[in-house]
């Protein structure tokens, strides 16, 4: 233990987060892609944004996450918005 009373041998990797602006851009880009895919698949214009869910956007982002990246959560999204 260190002088402050904390364990020094238990060093866990720090979680690296994207900057807020980068995360917001990633969310918007992914949502846009999902809307465009829906438009191409259905051909209906209607209210495309009504069908976009935060969980769908997160699922798409988490599928594309690189090795070592932690999954993005709905809590993280609500902290940004």
PyMOL Python script that loads the backbone (N, CA, C, O; Angstrom):
from pymol import cmd

cmd.read_pdbstr("""\
ATOM      1  N   UNK A   1       0.840  -1.188   0.000  1.00  0.00           N
ATOM      2  CA  UNK A   1       0.000   0.000   0.000  1.00  0.00           C
ATOM      3  C   UNK A   1       0.875   1.238   0.000  1.00  0.00           C
ATOM      4  O   UNK A   1       1.983   1.240   0.537  1.00  0.00           O
ATOM      5  N   UNK A   2       0.368   2.264  -0.598  1.00  0.00           N
ATOM      6  CA  UNK A   2       1.102   3.523  -0.624  1.00  0.00           C
ATOM      7  C   UNK A   2       0.822   4.299   0.656  1.00  0.00           C
ATOM      8  O   UNK A   2       0.033   3.880   1.502  1.00  0.00           O
ATOM      9  N   UNK A   3       1.482   5.425   0.771  1.00  0.00           N
ATOM     10  CA  UNK A   3       1.308   6.261   1.965  1.00  0.00           C
ATOM     11  C   UNK A   3      -0.135   6.742   2.102  1.00  0.00           C
ATOM     12  O   UNK A   3      -0.605   6.987   3.213  1.00  0.00           O
ATOM     13  N   UNK A   4      -0.824   6.874   0.999  1.00  0.00           N
ATOM     14  CA  UNK A   4      -2.211   7.352   1.037  1.00  0.00           C
ATOM     15  C   UNK A   4      -3.185   6.234   1.399  1.00  0.00           C
ATOM     16  O   UNK A   4      -4.379   6.478   1.570  1.00  0.00           O
ATOM     17  N   UNK A   5      -2.665   4.991   1.516  1.00  0.00           N
ATOM     18  CA  UNK A   5      -3.527   3.885   1.892  1.00  0.00           C
ATOM     19  C   UNK A   5      -4.210   3.202   0.722  1.00  0.00           C
ATOM     20  O   UNK A   5      -5.158   2.444   0.922  1.00  0.00           O
ATOM     21  N   UNK A   6      -3.750   3.454  -0.489  1.00  0.00           N
ATOM     22  CA  UNK A   6      -4.339   2.806  -1.649  1.00  0.00           C
ATOM     23  C   UNK A   6      -3.412   1.710  -2.127  1.00  0.00           C
ATOM     24  O   UNK A   6      -2.199   1.776  -1.930  1.00  0.00           O
ATOM     25  N   UNK A   7      -3.985   0.709  -2.752  1.00  0.00           N
ATOM     26  CA  UNK A   7      -3.200  -0.389  -3.280  1.00  0.00           C
ATOM     27  C   UNK A   7      -2.471   0.063  -4.534  1.00  0.00           C
ATOM     28  O   UNK A   7      -3.088   0.616  -5.445  1.00  0.00           O
ATOM     29  N   UNK A   8      -1.175  -0.165  -4.590  1.00  0.00           N
ATOM     30  CA  UNK A   8      -0.416   0.257  -5.764  1.00  0.00           C
ATOM     31  C   UNK A   8      -0.181  -0.877  -6.737  1.00  0.00           C
ATOM     32  O   UNK A   8       0.151  -0.626  -7.895  1.00  0.00           O
ATOM     33  N   UNK A   9      -0.343  -2.144  -6.298  1.00  0.00           N
ATOM     34  CA  UNK A   9      -0.088  -3.258  -7.197  1.00  0.00           C
ATOM     35  C   UNK A   9      -1.308  -3.613  -8.049  1.00  0.00           C
ATOM     36  O   UNK A   9      -1.203  -4.426  -8.968  1.00  0.00           O
ATOM     37  N   UNK A  10      -2.431  -3.029  -7.764  1.00  0.00           N
ATOM     38  CA  UNK A  10      -3.646  -3.276  -8.533  1.00  0.00           C
ATOM     39  C   UNK A  10      -3.832  -2.144  -9.537  1.00  0.00           C
ATOM     40  O   UNK A  10      -4.620  -1.222  -9.321  1.00  0.00           O
ATOM     41  N   UNK A  11      -3.096  -2.233 -10.627  1.00  0.00           N
ATOM     42  CA  UNK A  11      -3.159  -1.180 -11.639  1.00  0.00           C
ATOM     43  C   UNK A  11      -4.031  -1.677 -12.778  1.00  0.00           C
ATOM     44  O   UNK A  11      -3.616  -2.526 -13.567  1.00  0.00           O
ATOM     45  N   UNK A  12      -5.233  -1.148 -12.858  1.00  0.00           N
ATOM     46  CA  UNK A  12      -6.116  -1.519 -13.954  1.00  0.00           C
ATOM     47  C   UNK A  12      -5.998  -0.469 -15.048  1.00  0.00           C
ATOM     48  O   UNK A  12      -5.743   0.703 -14.770  1.00  0.00           O
ATOM     49  N   UNK A  13      -6.184  -0.897 -16.302  1.00  0.00           N
ATOM     50  CA  UNK A  13      -6.054   0.066 -17.395  1.00  0.00           C
ATOM     51  C   UNK A  13      -7.126   1.142 -17.299  1.00  0.00           C
ATOM     52  O   UNK A  13      -8.276   0.866 -16.957  1.00  0.00           O
ATOM     53  N   UNK A  14      -6.737   2.348 -17.600  1.00  0.00           N
ATOM     54  CA  UNK A  14      -7.711   3.446 -17.596  1.00  0.00           C
ATOM     55  C   UNK A  14      -8.603   3.318 -18.802  1.00  0.00           C
ATOM     56  O   UNK A  14      -8.162   2.948 -19.890  1.00  0.00           O
ATOM     57  N   UNK A  15      -9.827   3.620 -18.598  1.00  0.00           N
ATOM     58  CA  UNK A  15     -10.789   3.593 -19.682  1.00  0.00           C
ATOM     59  C   UNK A  15     -10.617   4.840 -20.522  1.00  0.00           C
ATOM     60  O   UNK A  15     -10.745   5.954 -20.016  1.00  0.00           O
ATOM     61  N   UNK A  16     -10.331   4.666 -21.783  1.00  0.00           N
ATOM     62  CA  UNK A  16     -10.175   5.816 -22.674  1.00  0.00           C
ATOM     63  C   UNK A  16     -11.513   6.101 -23.325  1.00  0.00           C
ATOM     64  O   UNK A  16     -12.147   5.215 -23.898  1.00  0.00           O
ATOM     65  N   UNK A  17     -11.923   7.328 -23.229  1.00  0.00           N
ATOM     66  CA  UNK A  17     -13.190   7.724 -23.827  1.00  0.00           C
ATOM     67  C   UNK A  17     -12.921   8.648 -24.996  1.00  0.00           C
ATOM     68  O   UNK A  17     -11.918   9.359 -25.048  1.00  0.00           O
ATOM     69  N   UNK A  18     -13.852   8.610 -25.928  1.00  0.00           N
ATOM     70  CA  UNK A  18     -13.780   9.559 -27.036  1.00  0.00           C
ATOM     71  C   UNK A  18     -14.145  10.934 -26.503  1.00  0.00           C
ATOM     72  O   UNK A  18     -14.883  11.052 -25.525  1.00  0.00           O
ATOM     73  N   UNK A  19     -13.633  11.962 -27.141  1.00  0.00           N
ATOM     74  CA  UNK A  19     -14.092  13.308 -26.776  1.00  0.00           C
ATOM     75  C   UNK A  19     -15.596  13.433 -27.059  1.00  0.00           C
ATOM     76  O   UNK A  19     -16.126  12.771 -27.952  1.00  0.00           O
ATOM     77  N   UNK A  20     -16.256  14.270 -26.304  1.00  0.00           N
ATOM     78  CA  UNK A  20     -17.710  14.453 -26.427  1.00  0.00           C
ATOM     79  C   UNK A  20     -18.127  14.781 -27.863  1.00  0.00           C
ATOM     80  O   UNK A  20     -19.093  14.208 -28.368  1.00  0.00           O
ATOM     81  N   UNK A  21     -17.423  15.680 -28.517  1.00  0.00           N
ATOM     82  CA  UNK A  21     -17.788  16.066 -29.885  1.00  0.00           C
ATOM     83  C   UNK A  21     -17.641  14.885 -30.843  1.00  0.00           C
ATOM     84  O   UNK A  21     -18.467  14.706 -31.738  1.00  0.00           O
ATOM     85  N   UNK A  22     -16.612  14.093 -30.663  1.00  0.00           N
ATOM     86  CA  UNK A  22     -16.396  12.927 -31.522  1.00  0.00           C
ATOM     87  C   UNK A  22     -17.488  11.875 -31.285  1.00  0.00           C
ATOM     88  O   UNK A  22     -17.972  11.261 -32.235  1.00  0.00           O
ATOM     89  N   UNK A  23     -17.867  11.672 -30.049  1.00  0.00           N
ATOM     90  CA  UNK A  23     -18.920  10.707 -29.729  1.00  0.00           C
ATOM     91  C   UNK A  23     -20.253  11.160 -30.304  1.00  0.00           C
ATOM     92  O   UNK A  23     -21.004  10.357 -30.856  1.00  0.00           O
ATOM     93  N   UNK A  24     -20.541  12.432 -30.173  1.00  0.00           N
ATOM     94  CA  UNK A  24     -21.790  12.970 -30.724  1.00  0.00           C
ATOM     95  C   UNK A  24     -21.818  12.804 -32.248  1.00  0.00           C
ATOM     96  O   UNK A  24     -22.842  12.419 -32.812  1.00  0.00           O
ATOM     97  N   UNK A  25     -20.704  13.089 -32.907  1.00  0.00           N
ATOM     98  CA  UNK A  25     -20.621  12.923 -34.360  1.00  0.00           C
ATOM     99  C   UNK A  25     -20.805  11.454 -34.747  1.00  0.00           C
ATOM    100  O   UNK A  25     -21.485  11.151 -35.727  1.00  0.00           O
ATOM    101  N   UNK A  26     -20.205  10.546 -33.982  1.00  0.00           N
ATOM    102  CA  UNK A  26     -20.354   9.114 -34.245  1.00  0.00           C
ATOM    103  C   UNK A  26     -21.813   8.692 -34.119  1.00  0.00           C
ATOM    104  O   UNK A  26     -22.316   7.938 -34.952  1.00  0.00           O
ATOM    105  N   UNK A  27     -22.487   9.168 -33.093  1.00  0.00           N
ATOM    106  CA  UNK A  27     -23.905   8.844 -32.905  1.00  0.00           C
ATOM    107  C   UNK A  27     -24.755   9.362 -34.066  1.00  0.00           C
ATOM    108  O   UNK A  27     -25.605   8.643 -34.591  1.00  0.00           O
ATOM    109  N   UNK A  28     -24.521  10.601 -34.457  1.00  0.00           N
ATOM    110  CA  UNK A  28     -25.304  11.187 -35.553  1.00  0.00           C
ATOM    111  C   UNK A  28     -25.011  10.511 -36.883  1.00  0.00           C
ATOM    112  O   UNK A  28     -25.928  10.258 -37.664  1.00  0.00           O
ATOM    113  N   UNK A  29     -23.742  10.216 -37.149  1.00  0.00           N
ATOM    114  CA  UNK A  29     -23.377   9.538 -38.399  1.00  0.00           C
ATOM    115  C   UNK A  29     -24.000   8.147 -38.473  1.00  0.00           C
ATOM    116  O   UNK A  29     -24.510   7.740 -39.517  1.00  0.00           O
ATOM    117  N   UNK A  30     -23.956   7.433 -37.371  1.00  0.00           N
ATOM    118  CA  UNK A  30     -24.524   6.086 -37.340  1.00  0.00           C
ATOM    119  C   UNK A  30     -26.039   6.137 -37.494  1.00  0.00           C
ATOM    120  O   UNK A  30     -26.613   5.325 -38.220  1.00  0.00           O
ATOM    121  N   UNK A  31     -26.690   7.076 -36.825  1.00  0.00           N
ATOM    122  CA  UNK A  31     -28.141   7.228 -36.959  1.00  0.00           C
ATOM    123  C   UNK A  31     -28.511   7.580 -38.399  1.00  0.00           C
ATOM    124  O   UNK A  31     -29.497   7.071 -38.931  1.00  0.00           O
ATOM    125  N   UNK A  32     -27.725   8.446 -39.025  1.00  0.00           N
ATOM    126  CA  UNK A  32     -27.970   8.813 -40.422  1.00  0.00           C
ATOM    127  C   UNK A  32     -27.854   7.595 -41.327  1.00  0.00           C
ATOM    128  O   UNK A  32     -28.674   7.399 -42.224  1.00  0.00           O
ATOM    129  N   UNK A  33     -26.841   6.784 -41.092  1.00  0.00           N
ATOM    130  CA  UNK A  33     -26.656   5.563 -41.878  1.00  0.00           C
ATOM    131  C   UNK A  33     -27.848   4.628 -41.713  1.00  0.00           C
ATOM    132  O   UNK A  33     -28.327   4.057 -42.693  1.00  0.00           O
ATOM    133  N   UNK A  34     -28.328   4.467 -40.487  1.00  0.00           N
ATOM    134  CA  UNK A  34     -29.487   3.603 -40.251  1.00  0.00           C
ATOM    135  C   UNK A  34     -30.734   4.132 -40.956  1.00  0.00           C
ATOM    136  O   UNK A  34     -31.508   3.352 -41.512  1.00  0.00           O
ATOM    137  N   UNK A  35     -30.931   5.436 -40.937  1.00  0.00           N
ATOM    138  CA  UNK A  35     -32.083   6.043 -41.618  1.00  0.00           C
ATOM    139  C   UNK A  35     -31.985   5.807 -43.121  1.00  0.00           C
ATOM    140  O   UNK A  35     -32.980   5.468 -43.763  1.00  0.00           O
ATOM    141  N   UNK A  36     -30.805   5.982 -43.679  1.00  0.00           N
ATOM    142  CA  UNK A  36     -30.625   5.787 -45.123  1.00  0.00           C
ATOM    143  C   UNK A  36     -30.846   4.319 -45.503  1.00  0.00           C
ATOM    144  O   UNK A  36     -31.456   4.028 -46.532  1.00  0.00           O
ATOM    145  N   UNK A  37     -30.352   3.403 -44.678  1.00  0.00           N
ATOM    146  CA  UNK A  37     -30.567   1.977 -44.942  1.00  0.00           C
ATOM    147  C   UNK A  37     -32.054   1.642 -44.903  1.00  0.00           C
ATOM    148  O   UNK A  37     -32.539   0.855 -45.716  1.00  0.00           O
ATOM    149  N   UNK A  38     -32.770   2.236 -43.967  1.00  0.00           N
ATOM    150  CA  UNK A  38     -34.207   2.003 -43.859  1.00  0.00           C
ATOM    151  C   UNK A  38     -34.933   2.562 -45.082  1.00  0.00           C
ATOM    152  O   UNK A  38     -35.869   1.941 -45.587  1.00  0.00           O
ATOM    153  N   UNK A  39     -34.512   3.714 -45.551  1.00  0.00           N
ATOM    154  CA  UNK A  39     -35.126   4.326 -46.729  1.00  0.00           C
ATOM    155  C   UNK A  39     -34.918   3.450 -47.956  1.00  0.00           C
ATOM    156  O   UNK A  39     -35.848   3.225 -48.731  1.00  0.00           O
ATOM    157  N   UNK A  40     -33.707   2.962 -48.127  1.00  0.00           N
ATOM    158  CA  UNK A  40     -33.407   2.108 -49.275  1.00  0.00           C
ATOM    159  C   UNK A  40     -34.198   0.800 -49.187  1.00  0.00           C
ATOM    160  O   UNK A  40     -34.727   0.323 -50.191  1.00  0.00           O
ATOM    161  N   UNK A  41     -34.277   0.229 -47.995  1.00  0.00           N
ATOM    162  CA  UNK A  41     -34.959  -1.055 -47.821  1.00  0.00           C
ATOM    163  C   UNK A  41     -36.467  -0.949 -48.024  1.00  0.00           C
ATOM    164  O   UNK A  41     -37.075  -1.826 -48.638  1.00  0.00           O
ATOM    165  N   UNK A  42     -37.070   0.116 -47.515  1.00  0.00           N
ATOM    166  CA  UNK A  42     -38.534   0.209 -47.568  1.00  0.00           C
ATOM    167  C   UNK A  42     -39.033   1.045 -48.738  1.00  0.00           C
ATOM    168  O   UNK A  42     -40.119   0.799 -49.263  1.00  0.00           O
ATOM    169  N   UNK A  43     -38.249   2.025 -49.144  1.00  0.00           N
ATOM    170  CA  UNK A  43     -38.679   2.908 -50.214  1.00  0.00           C
ATOM    171  C   UNK A  43     -39.698   3.943 -49.772  1.00  0.00           C
ATOM    172  O   UNK A  43     -40.094   4.800 -50.561  1.00  0.00           O
ATOM    173  N   UNK A  44     -40.123   3.873 -48.524  1.00  0.00           N
ATOM    174  CA  UNK A  44     -41.100   4.825 -48.005  1.00  0.00           C
ATOM    175  C   UNK A  44     -40.385   5.977 -47.318  1.00  0.00           C
ATOM    176  O   UNK A  44     -39.465   5.772 -46.526  1.00  0.00           O
ATOM    177  N   UNK A  45     -40.819   7.185 -47.630  1.00  0.00           N
ATOM    178  CA  UNK A  45     -40.200   8.349 -47.013  1.00  0.00           C
ATOM    179  C   UNK A  45     -40.790   8.569 -45.630  1.00  0.00           C
ATOM    180  O   UNK A  45     -40.041   8.596 -44.654  1.00  0.00           O
ATOM    181  N   UNK A  46     -42.078   8.724 -45.511  1.00  0.00           N
ATOM    182  CA  UNK A  46     -42.747   8.870 -44.218  1.00  0.00           C
ATOM    183  C   UNK A  46     -41.932   9.630 -43.188  1.00  0.00           C
ATOM    184  O   UNK A  46     -41.207  10.565 -43.525  1.00  0.00           O
ATOM    185  N   UNK A  47     -42.052   9.232 -41.954  1.00  0.00           N
ATOM    186  CA  UNK A  47     -41.296   9.846 -40.865  1.00  0.00           C
ATOM    187  C   UNK A  47     -40.169   8.896 -40.478  1.00  0.00           C
ATOM    188  O   UNK A  47     -40.298   8.107 -39.543  1.00  0.00           O
ATOM    189  N   UNK A  48     -39.073   8.983 -41.204  1.00  0.00           N
ATOM    190  CA  UNK A  48     -37.959   8.060 -41.012  1.00  0.00           C
ATOM    191  C   UNK A  48     -37.330   8.168 -39.628  1.00  0.00           C
ATOM    192  O   UNK A  48     -36.869   7.171 -39.073  1.00  0.00           O
ATOM    193  N   UNK A  49     -37.309   9.357 -39.080  1.00  0.00           N
ATOM    194  CA  UNK A  49     -36.658   9.539 -37.784  1.00  0.00           C
ATOM    195  C   UNK A  49     -37.448   8.914 -36.642  1.00  0.00           C
ATOM    196  O   UNK A  49     -36.889   8.630 -35.583  1.00  0.00           O
ATOM    197  N   UNK A  50     -38.734   8.699 -36.848  1.00  0.00           N
ATOM    198  CA  UNK A  50     -39.555   8.111 -35.795  1.00  0.00           C
ATOM    199  C   UNK A  50     -39.135   6.677 -35.488  1.00  0.00           C
ATOM    200  O   UNK A  50     -39.364   6.184 -34.383  1.00  0.00           O
ATOM    201  N   UNK A  51     -38.529   6.019 -36.449  1.00  0.00           N
ATOM    202  CA  UNK A  51     -38.151   4.617 -36.265  1.00  0.00           C
ATOM    203  C   UNK A  51     -36.741   4.447 -35.703  1.00  0.00           C
ATOM    204  O   UNK A  51     -36.338   3.328 -35.388  1.00  0.00           O
ATOM    205  N   UNK A  52     -35.996   5.520 -35.575  1.00  0.00           N
ATOM    206  CA  UNK A  52     -34.624   5.417 -35.071  1.00  0.00           C
ATOM    207  C   UNK A  52     -34.651   5.395 -33.552  1.00  0.00           C
ATOM    208  O   UNK A  52     -35.180   6.303 -32.911  1.00  0.00           O
ATOM    209  N   UNK A  53     -34.073   4.344 -32.987  1.00  0.00           N
ATOM    210  CA  UNK A  53     -33.997   4.214 -31.530  1.00  0.00           C
ATOM    211  C   UNK A  53     -32.546   4.307 -31.101  1.00  0.00           C
ATOM    212  O   UNK A  53     -31.643   3.882 -31.822  1.00  0.00           O
ATOM    213  N   UNK A  54     -32.334   4.858 -29.936  1.00  0.00           N
ATOM    214  CA  UNK A  54     -30.979   4.966 -29.389  1.00  0.00           C
ATOM    215  C   UNK A  54     -30.348   3.583 -29.296  1.00  0.00           C
ATOM    216  O   UNK A  54     -29.164   3.418 -29.587  1.00  0.00           O
ATOM    217  N   UNK A  55     -31.128   2.596 -28.894  1.00  0.00           N
ATOM    218  CA  UNK A  55     -30.575   1.247 -28.748  1.00  0.00           C
ATOM    219  C   UNK A  55     -30.125   0.666 -30.085  1.00  0.00           C
ATOM    220  O   UNK A  55     -29.150  -0.084 -30.137  1.00  0.00           O
ATOM    221  N   UNK A  56     -30.831   1.008 -31.174  1.00  0.00           N
ATOM    222  CA  UNK A  56     -30.419   0.545 -32.501  1.00  0.00           C
ATOM    223  C   UNK A  56     -29.101   1.194 -32.917  1.00  0.00           C
ATOM    224  O   UNK A  56     -28.223   0.539 -33.477  1.00  0.00           O
ATOM    225  N   UNK A  57     -28.977   2.480 -32.638  1.00  0.00           N
ATOM    226  CA  UNK A  57     -27.743   3.199 -32.970  1.00  0.00           C
ATOM    227  C   UNK A  57     -26.580   2.622 -32.167  1.00  0.00           C
ATOM    228  O   UNK A  57     -25.499   2.397 -32.710  1.00  0.00           O
ATOM    229  N   UNK A  58     -26.800   2.384 -30.884  1.00  0.00           N
ATOM    230  CA  UNK A  58     -25.744   1.816 -30.039  1.00  0.00           C
ATOM    231  C   UNK A  58     -25.358   0.415 -30.487  1.00  0.00           C
ATOM    232  O   UNK A  58     -24.178   0.065 -30.474  1.00  0.00           O
ATOM    233  N   UNK A  59     -26.331  -0.386 -30.882  1.00  0.00           N
ATOM    234  CA  UNK A  59     -26.024  -1.738 -31.356  1.00  0.00           C
ATOM    235  C   UNK A  59     -25.126  -1.680 -32.587  1.00  0.00           C
ATOM    236  O   UNK A  59     -24.173  -2.451 -32.701  1.00  0.00           O
ATOM    237  N   UNK A  60     -25.429  -0.766 -33.507  1.00  0.00           N
ATOM    238  CA  UNK A  60     -24.604  -0.623 -34.708  1.00  0.00           C
ATOM    239  C   UNK A  60     -23.193  -0.148 -34.356  1.00  0.00           C
ATOM    240  O   UNK A  60     -22.215  -0.643 -34.915  1.00  0.00           O
ATOM    241  N   UNK A  61     -23.087   0.800 -33.439  1.00  0.00           N
ATOM    242  CA  UNK A  61     -21.776   1.304 -33.021  1.00  0.00           C
ATOM    243  C   UNK A  61     -20.985   0.201 -32.327  1.00  0.00           C
ATOM    244  O   UNK A  61     -19.801   0.014 -32.607  1.00  0.00           O
ATOM    245  N   UNK A  62     -21.625  -0.521 -31.433  1.00  0.00           N
ATOM    246  CA  UNK A  62     -20.928  -1.559 -30.673  1.00  0.00           C
ATOM    247  C   UNK A  62     -20.504  -2.734 -31.546  1.00  0.00           C
ATOM    248  O   UNK A  62     -19.507  -3.391 -31.249  1.00  0.00           O
ATOM    249  N   UNK A  63     -21.252  -3.012 -32.626  1.00  0.00           N
ATOM    250  CA  UNK A  63     -20.851  -4.061 -33.568  1.00  0.00           C
ATOM    251  C   UNK A  63     -19.553  -3.691 -34.278  1.00  0.00           C
ATOM    252  O   UNK A  63     -18.752  -4.564 -34.610  1.00  0.00           O
ATOM    253  N   UNK A  64     -19.349  -2.402 -34.508  1.00  0.00           N
ATOM    254  CA  UNK A  64     -18.171  -1.934 -35.236  1.00  0.00           C
ATOM    255  C   UNK A  64     -17.018  -1.561 -34.317  1.00  0.00           C
ATOM    256  O   UNK A  64     -15.969  -1.123 -34.790  1.00  0.00           O
ATOM    257  N   UNK A  65     -17.196  -1.728 -33.019  1.00  0.00           N
ATOM    258  CA  UNK A  65     -16.154  -1.342 -32.062  1.00  0.00           C
ATOM    259  C   UNK A  65     -14.899  -2.172 -32.296  1.00  0.00           C
ATOM    260  O   UNK A  65     -14.961  -3.372 -32.563  1.00  0.00           O
ATOM    261  N   UNK A  66     -13.775  -1.503 -32.190  1.00  0.00           N
ATOM    262  CA  UNK A  66     -12.496  -2.170 -32.371  1.00  0.00           C
ATOM    263  C   UNK A  66     -12.090  -2.945 -31.136  1.00  0.00           C
ATOM    264  O   UNK A  66     -12.721  -2.835 -30.084  1.00  0.00           O
ATOM    265  N   UNK A  67     -11.033  -3.730 -31.269  1.00  0.00           N
ATOM    266  CA  UNK A  67     -10.547  -4.483 -30.113  1.00  0.00           C
ATOM    267  C   UNK A  67     -10.102  -3.535 -29.002  1.00  0.00           C
ATOM    268  O   UNK A  67      -9.435  -2.532 -29.254  1.00  0.00           O
ATOM    269  N   UNK A  68     -10.474  -3.862 -27.796  1.00  0.00           N
ATOM    270  CA  UNK A  68     -10.104  -3.025 -26.658  1.00  0.00           C
ATOM    271  C   UNK A  68     -11.052  -1.879 -26.394  1.00  0.00           C
ATOM    272  O   UNK A  68     -10.935  -1.206 -25.371  1.00  0.00           O
ATOM    273  N   UNK A  69     -11.999  -1.641 -27.304  1.00  0.00           N
ATOM    274  CA  UNK A  69     -12.978  -0.576 -27.078  1.00  0.00           C
ATOM    275  C   UNK A  69     -14.121  -1.130 -26.230  1.00  0.00           C
ATOM    276  O   UNK A  69     -14.607  -2.236 -26.463  1.00  0.00           O
ATOM    277  N   UNK A  70     -14.529  -0.357 -25.265  1.00  0.00           N
ATOM    278  CA  UNK A  70     -15.646  -0.756 -24.427  1.00  0.00           C
ATOM    279  C   UNK A  70     -16.942  -0.418 -25.144  1.00  0.00           C
ATOM    280  O   UNK A  70     -16.992   0.559 -25.891  1.00  0.00           O
ATOM    281  N   UNK A  71     -17.993  -1.205 -24.934  1.00  0.00           N
ATOM    282  CA  UNK A  71     -19.266  -0.884 -25.577  1.00  0.00           C
ATOM    283  C   UNK A  71     -19.831   0.434 -25.054  1.00  0.00           C
ATOM    284  O   UNK A  71     -19.680   0.777 -23.882  1.00  0.00           O
ATOM    285  N   UNK A  72     -20.477   1.149 -25.945  1.00  0.00           N
ATOM    286  CA  UNK A  72     -21.118   2.396 -25.554  1.00  0.00           C
ATOM    287  C   UNK A  72     -22.485   2.051 -24.966  1.00  0.00           C
ATOM    288  O   UNK A  72     -23.175   1.164 -25.469  1.00  0.00           O
ATOM    289  N   UNK A  73     -22.866   2.737 -23.923  1.00  0.00           N
ATOM    290  CA  UNK A  73     -24.121   2.447 -23.230  1.00  0.00           C
ATOM    291  C   UNK A  73     -25.120   3.589 -23.404  1.00  0.00           C
ATOM    292  O   UNK A  73     -24.760   4.698 -23.798  1.00  0.00           O
ATOM    293  N   UNK A  74     -26.376   3.291 -23.103  1.00  0.00           N
ATOM    294  CA  UNK A  74     -27.392   4.339 -23.172  1.00  0.00           C
ATOM    295  C   UNK A  74     -27.103   5.431 -22.150  1.00  0.00           C
ATOM    296  O   UNK A  74     -27.380   6.603 -22.401  1.00  0.00           O
ATOM    297  N   UNK A  75     -26.554   5.060 -21.016  1.00  0.00           N
ATOM    298  CA  UNK A  75     -26.187   6.061 -20.011  1.00  0.00           C
ATOM    299  C   UNK A  75     -25.181   7.056 -20.551  1.00  0.00           C
ATOM    300  O   UNK A  75     -25.269   8.252 -20.274  1.00  0.00           O
ATOM    301  N   UNK A  76     -24.221   6.559 -21.326  1.00  0.00           N
ATOM    302  CA  UNK A  76     -23.219   7.449 -21.923  1.00  0.00           C
ATOM    303  C   UNK A  76     -23.872   8.411 -22.906  1.00  0.00           C
ATOM    304  O   UNK A  76     -23.518   9.589 -22.969  1.00  0.00           O
ATOM    305  N   UNK A  77     -24.828   7.896 -23.671  1.00  0.00           N
ATOM    306  CA  UNK A  77     -25.518   8.753 -24.647  1.00  0.00           C
ATOM    307  C   UNK A  77     -26.276   9.862 -23.932  1.00  0.00           C
ATOM    308  O   UNK A  77     -26.219  11.021 -24.345  1.00  0.00           O
ATOM    309  N   UNK A  78     -26.980   9.518 -22.872  1.00  0.00           N
ATOM    310  CA  UNK A  78     -27.760  10.525 -22.159  1.00  0.00           C
ATOM    311  C   UNK A  78     -26.874  11.543 -21.455  1.00  0.00           C
ATOM    312  O   UNK A  78     -27.303  12.675 -21.229  1.00  0.00           O
ATOM    313  N   UNK A  79     -25.660  11.171 -21.108  1.00  0.00           N
ATOM    314  CA  UNK A  79     -24.718  12.137 -20.538  1.00  0.00           C
ATOM    315  C   UNK A  79     -24.301  13.164 -21.584  1.00  0.00           C
ATOM    316  O   UNK A  79     -24.039  14.321 -21.254  1.00  0.00           O
ATOM    317  N   UNK A  80     -24.238  12.742 -22.840  1.00  0.00           N
ATOM    318  CA  UNK A  80     -23.829  13.636 -23.925  1.00  0.00           C
ATOM    319  C   UNK A  80     -24.983  14.527 -24.352  1.00  0.00           C
ATOM    320  O   UNK A  80     -24.804  15.720 -24.595  1.00  0.00           O
ATOM    321  N   UNK A  81     -26.170  13.936 -24.440  1.00  0.00           N
ATOM    322  CA  UNK A  81     -27.310  14.710 -24.890  1.00  0.00           C
ATOM    323  C   UNK A  81     -27.904  15.377 -23.702  1.00  0.00           C
ATOM    324  O   UNK A  81     -28.894  16.098 -23.828  1.00  0.00           O
TER     325      UNK A  81
END
""", "prot")
cmd.dss("prot")
cmd.show_as("cartoon", "prot")
cmd.util.cbc("prot")
cmd.orient("prot")
